[in-house]
Amino acid sequence: MKLTVVQWHPSFGDCDRNWGRMEEFSDGSDSDVIVFPELFSSGYMFESADEIRPHADGIGRLERLAAISRRDGKLIVGGFAELNGGTLYDSAFALSEGDVRIYRKIHLWARETQLFTPGKESLIVRYRGTGFGIEICYDLQFPELGRLLALNGADVILCPMAWAEEATYRDRNTPPFVHLAIAQAFSSGVFTAIANRVGNERGAAFEGHSGIADPYGNFSGLGGAEGILSADIDPADVQGAKRPSAFNDLEKDRKLRISL
């Protein structure tokens, strides 16, 4: 199964162009699974709900991408500003062979809390017999979501992102979210794919470093420029990773059950 993460710079506020780029790439790609960044349809650095509202879309905007997904038997995932019944969400679409599913970001970051309503439900999509869990950006910082997805049948976790540089970074070559992706993949025995955006937008520098972590903790990634990374993944590797020795099982070995 060929998995591709797309690391691009969206045009701020130019939704037609951004949707068009996603449609054009999906139409021409030979990948089975394609992941685009968070809020790629609109851009990210909006200052208020009123400002982003004209650039938000209902699920009807997904029709052309869904048609490509259905025709080619692809799973296409990406981020968009969703307007549903007057409510704004930071959402990810998951188009599995044409079937439309929506995940709404649960953990909102910084100004997002002033623009969007948080989601309440996790999402796992079945594609070709494999479970694909969906996260968005800051969700990755909360390991309980990734573990929840893994324990409920996700073999691969796909994470659209819009993660910008932060002054606290000491290692510019390996930002914290790369470590988070590797840790999630290794600790739960799943593949984790992160698709971050690039480019400067209203003072924020989005740094890229998209990549794919396998269930054994190996990571292949991009740098800070626009690019595309593809890898052939075998969901069967997940079963071996979850049972790293004759004496261990990542799911059965858990001793602590956390309750609030």
C-alpha positions in Angstrom: 0.0 0.0 0.0 1.5 3.3 -1.1 1.2 6.2 1.4 2.0 9.8 0.5 2.2 12.9 2.6 2.0 16.2 0.8 3.9 19.2 2.3 2.8 22.3 0.5 2.2 26.0 1.2 -1.5 26.9 0.8 -2.5 30.3 -0.6 -4.0 32.2 2.3 -7.7 32.8 1.7 -7.7 31.4 -1.9 -9.9 28.4 -1.3 -10.5 27.7 -5.0 -6.8 27.4 -5.7 -6.1 25.3 -2.7 -8.9 22.9 -3.3 -7.8 22.8 -7.0 -4.3 21.8 -6.0 -5.6 18.9 -3.9 -7.9 17.7 -6.6 -5.2 17.9 -9.3 -2.6 16.0 -7.2 -5.1 13.4 -6.1 -6.2 12.9 -9.7 -2.7 12.3 -11.0 -1.2 10.4 -8.1 -0.7 6.6 -8.1 -0.7 6.5 -4.3 -3.4 4.5 -2.4 -3.4 6.9 0.6 -2.8 10.7 0.3 -2.6 13.1 3.3 -2.7 16.9 3.0 -1.9 19.4 5.8 -4.3 21.0 8.3 -6.6 23.8 7.1 -5.0 23.5 3.7 -8.2 24.7 2.0 -8.1 28.1 3.6 -4.8 28.9 5.2 -4.3 29.1 8.9 -3.6 32.6 10.4 -7.1 34.0 10.6 -7.7 36.4 13.5 -11.3 35.8 14.2 -14.3 33.6 13.4 -15.8 36.4 11.3 -12.7 36.5 9.2 -12.5 32.8 8.5 -16.2 32.2 8.0 -16.3 33.2 4.3 -13.5 30.7 3.7 -15.1 27.8 5.4 -16.9 25.0 3.5 -19.6 22.5 4.0 -19.1 18.8 3.1 -20.6 19.5 -0.4 -17.2 21.0 -1.3 -15.7 17.5 -1.1 -17.7 16.1 -4.0 -14.9 16.4 -6.6 -12.3 14.9 -4.3 -14.8 12.1 -3.3 -15.4 11.3 -7.0 -11.6 10.9 -7.5 -11.4 8.7 -4.4 -14.3 6.6 -5.6 -13.0 6.2 -9.2 -9.5 5.3 -8.2 -10.2 3.4 -4.9 -8.1 5.9 -2.9 -8.1 7.1 0.7 -7.7 10.9 0.6 -7.3 12.9 3.9 -6.8 16.6 4.4 -7.6 19.6 6.5 -10.3 22.2 5.9 -12.3 24.9 7.7 -15.7 23.3 8.1 -18.9 25.2 8.4 -21.8 23.0 9.6 -25.1 24.5 10.7 -23.4 27.8 11.5 -20.7 26.2 13.6 -17.0 26.4 12.6 -14.7 23.4 13.0 -11.1 22.7 12.3 -11.8 19.5 10.5 -10.2 16.7 8.4 -12.0 14.9 5.6 -11.4 11.2 5.1 -12.6 10.0 1.7 -12.3 6.2 1.7 -13.1 5.0 -1.8 -15.7 7.8 -2.1 -17.2 7.4 1.4 -17.1 10.7 3.1 -16.2 10.9 6.8 -15.3 14.0 8.9 -13.1 14.3 12.0 -13.3 17.5 14.0 -10.2 18.4 15.9 -10.6 17.7 19.6 -7.6 19.5 21.0 -7.5 23.1 19.8 -4.3 25.2 19.9 -3.9 28.9 20.9 -6.1 31.1 18.7 -8.0 28.1 17.3 -9.9 28.1 20.6 -11.4 31.5 19.6 -12.3 30.5 16.0 -13.5 26.9 16.2 -15.7 24.6 18.3 -13.8 21.5 19.5 -14.8 18.1 18.2 -16.0 15.4 20.6 -15.5 12.1 18.8 -12.6 10.1 17.5 -12.6 8.6 14.0 -11.3 5.4 12.5 -11.9 4.7 8.8 -11.7 1.2 7.3 -9.9 1.1 4.0 -8.9 -2.1 2.3 -9.3 -4.1 5.5 -7.0 -1.7 7.5 -8.0 0.8 10.2 -6.9 4.4 9.7 -7.2 6.7 12.7 -7.3 10.5 12.2 -5.7 13.2 14.3 -5.0 16.9 13.6 -1.8 18.6 14.7 -2.0 19.4 18.5 -4.0 16.2 19.0 -0.6 14.5 18.6 0.6 16.0 21.9 -2.0 13.9 23.8 -0.9 10.3 23.7 -4.2 9.0 25.0 -5.9 9.8 21.7 -3.4 7.8 19.7 -3.6 5.0 22.2 -7.4 5.1 22.0 -7.3 4.8 18.2 -4.7 2.0 18.3 -6.8 0.0 20.9 -9.9 0.4 18.8 -8.4 -1.0 15.6 -6.3 1.7 14.0 -3.2 0.2 12.3 -2.2 3.6 10.8 -2.7 7.1 12.2 -2.9 10.0 9.7 -2.3 13.5 11.0 -2.7 16.7 9.0 -0.8 19.5 10.6 -0.1 23.3 10.6 2.7 23.3 13.1 4.8 26.5 13.1 8.3 27.2 14.5 8.4 28.0 18.2 11.1 30.0 20.0 11.6 27.2 22.6 13.1 24.8 20.0 16.7 24.0 20.4 17.0 21.4 17.6 15.6 23.0 14.4 16.4 19.8 12.4 14.1 17.6 14.5 11.1 19.6 15.9 9.1 18.1 18.8 6.2 16.8 16.7 8.6 14.5 14.9 9.5 12.9 18.3 5.8 12.7 19.1 5.0 10.9 15.9 7.8 8.4 16.5 6.8 7.9 20.1 3.2 7.3 19.1 4.1 4.8 16.4 6.6 2.9 18.6 4.6 2.8 21.8 1.3 1.6 20.2 2.9 -0.4 17.3 1.2 1.6 14.5 2.3 3.6 11.5 2.0 7.4 12.0 2.0 9.8 9.1 2.3 13.6 9.7 1.6 16.0 6.8 2.7 19.5 7.9 2.5 22.7 5.8 5.3 25.1 4.9 5.5 28.8 4.2 5.3 32.1 6.0 1.9 33.5 6.8 1.1 36.6 8.8 4.3 36.3 10.9 4.1 32.5 11.4 6.8 30.3 9.8 5.4 26.8 9.2 8.4 24.5 9.1 7.4 21.3 7.3 9.3 18.2 8.5 6.4 16.0 7.4 7.1 12.3 7.5 6.1 8.7 8.2 7.0 6.7 11.3 6.8 2.9 11.1 5.7 0.7 14.1 9.3 0.0 15.0 10.1 3.7 15.5 11.9 4.4 12.2 11.1 7.8 10.6 11.5 9.0 7.1 10.9 12.7 6.6 11.1 15.9 4.5 12.9 19.2 5.2 11.5 22.7 5.3 10.5 23.2 1.6 7.5 22.1 -0.4 7.7 18.4 -1.2 6.1 15.0 -1.3 7.1 11.9 0.5 5.9 8.4 -0.4 6.4 5.0 1.3 5.2 1.5 0.7 3.7 0.3 4.0 2.5 -3.1 5.0 -0.2 -3.1 7.6 0.8 -6.6 8.5 3.9 -5.1 10.1 1.7 -3.8 12.9 1.1 -7.3 14.3 4.8 -8.0 14.5 5.5 -4.7 16.2 2.7 -5.2 18.8 4.4 -8.5 19.8 8.1 -7.5 19.9 9.1 -10.8 21.6 7.7 -14.2 22.5 7.0 -12.9 25.9 5.4 -9.5 25.2 2.2 -8.0 23.7 1.9 -4.2 23.6 -1.8 -4.3 24.2 -1.9 -7.0 26.9 1.2 -5.8 28.8 -0.5 -2.5 29.8 -0.8 -2.6 33.6 -2.2 0.9 34.3 -5.8 2.0 33.5 -6.2 5.7 33.9 -9.5 7.2 35.0 -10.4 10.8 35.8 
